[in-house]
């Protein structure tokens, strides 16, 4: 699963850099359905307060899986125009980033930058 998620993230980043964000959204939906056996919308529809339990207990994601999913959520959220749409993606990514930040033994500057970007975007300071 980690390999599939890692490749998906790379593909999303590639499509985004080419300006094909609609294709990236479709690709995420397709890969989750065909390769992982559940709908990506399950992540988006899970209440933010239940996100961590959903990922850890229901889906049995490892920290590596959660990081890939958080990165996918972050990248897709960056492309959303409306604050409400951004919040759906960013709030779920932030739950996973916060968990990863507290459980890891090493500091991640990248994680901190993404968490700060999410905070700034949701507070309207960017």
C-alpha positions as CSV (number, residue, x, y, z in Angstrom):
1,X,0.0,0.0,0.0
2,X,2.8,2.4,0.8
3,X,4.3,1.9,-2.7
4,X,0.9,2.6,-4.3
5,X,0.4,5.8,-2.2
6,X,3.9,7.0,-2.9
7,X,3.5,6.5,-6.6
8,X,0.1,8.2,-6.4
9,X,1.6,11.2,-4.7
10,X,4.3,11.5,-7.3
11,X,1.7,11.3,-10.1
12,X,-0.4,13.9,-8.4
13,X,2.6,16.3,-8.1
14,X,3.4,15.6,-11.8
15,X,-0.1,16.4,-12.9
16,X,-0.3,19.5,-10.7
17,X,3.0,20.8,-12.2
18,X,1.5,20.3,-15.7
19,X,-1.6,22.2,-14.6
20,X,-3.9,19.2,-14.7
21,X,-5.4,19.3,-11.2
22,X,-8.7,17.8,-12.5
23,X,-6.8,14.8,-13.8
24,X,-5.1,14.6,-10.4
25,X,-8.4,14.5,-8.6
26,X,-9.7,11.8,-10.9
27,X,-6.5,9.8,-10.5
28,X,-6.7,9.8,-6.7
29,X,-10.3,8.6,-6.9
30,X,-9.4,5.9,-9.3
31,X,-6.3,4.6,-7.5
32,X,-8.1,4.5,-4.1
33,X,-11.0,2.6,-5.6
34,X,-9.1,0.1,-7.8
35,X,-5.8,-0.3,-5.9
36,X,-6.8,0.2,-2.3
37,X,-10.3,-1.0,-2.3
38,X,-12.2,1.9,-0.8
39,X,-13.3,5.4,-1.9
40,X,-11.1,8.4,-1.2
41,X,-14.3,10.2,-0.3
42,X,-14.5,8.1,2.9
43,X,-11.5,10.1,4.1
44,X,-13.1,13.4,3.1
45,X,-16.5,12.5,4.6
46,X,-15.1,11.2,7.9
47,X,-15.5,14.0,10.6
48,X,-12.2,15.7,11.4
49,X,-12.5,14.7,15.1
50,X,-12.7,11.0,14.0
51,X,-10.0,11.2,11.3
52,X,-7.2,9.6,13.3
53,X,-9.3,6.8,14.6
54,X,-10.6,6.1,11.1
55,X,-7.1,5.9,9.7
56,X,-5.5,4.0,12.5
57,X,-8.2,1.6,13.6
58,X,-10.6,1.2,10.8
59,X,-8.3,1.3,7.9
60,X,-5.2,0.1,9.8
61,X,-2.9,2.7,8.1
62,X,0.7,2.8,9.2
63,X,2.5,6.1,9.8
64,X,4.0,5.9,6.4
65,X,0.5,5.5,4.8
66,X,-0.8,8.4,6.8
67,X,2.0,10.6,5.7
68,X,1.3,9.8,2.0
69,X,-2.4,10.4,2.5
70,X,-1.8,13.7,4.4
71,X,0.5,14.8,1.5
72,X,-2.1,13.9,-1.1
73,X,-4.8,15.8,0.9
74,X,-2.4,18.8,1.3
75,X,-1.6,18.9,-2.4
76,X,-5.2,18.6,-3.5
77,X,-6.2,21.2,-0.9
78,X,-3.7,23.7,-2.3
79,X,-5.7,23.7,-5.5
80,X,-9.1,24.4,-4.0
81,X,-10.4,27.9,-4.7
82,X,-13.0,28.2,-1.9
83,X,-12.0,28.4,1.7
84,X,-14.6,25.7,2.6
85,X,-13.2,23.3,0.1
86,X,-9.6,24.0,1.3
87,X,-10.8,23.3,4.9
88,X,-12.1,19.9,4.0
89,X,-8.7,18.8,2.7
90,X,-6.4,20.8,5.0
91,X,-8.2,20.0,8.2
92,X,-7.8,16.3,7.6
93,X,-4.2,16.6,6.4
94,X,-3.5,18.6,9.6
95,X,-4.9,15.9,11.9
96,X,-2.5,13.4,10.3
97,X,0.5,15.8,10.3
98,X,-0.1,16.7,13.9
99,X,-0.2,13.0,14.9
100,X,3.0,12.3,12.9
101,X,4.7,15.3,14.4
102,X,4.0,14.1,17.9
103,X,4.9,10.4,17.4
104,X,8.2,10.7,15.5
105,X,11.5,10.9,17.2
106,X,13.0,13.1,14.5
107,X,12.1,16.7,13.6
108,X,10.6,17.3,10.1
109,X,11.0,20.8,8.8
110,X,8.8,19.8,5.8
111,X,6.0,18.7,8.2
112,X,6.3,21.9,10.2
113,X,6.1,24.0,7.0
114,X,3.0,22.2,5.8
115,X,1.3,22.5,9.2
116,X,2.1,26.3,9.2
117,X,0.8,26.7,5.7
118,X,-2.4,25.0,6.6
119,X,-2.8,27.2,9.7
120,X,-2.2,30.3,7.7
121,X,-4.5,29.3,4.8
122,X,-7.4,28.4,7.2
123,X,-6.9,31.6,9.2
124,X,-6.8,33.7,6.0
125,X,-3.3,35.1,6.6
126,X,-1.8,34.1,3.3
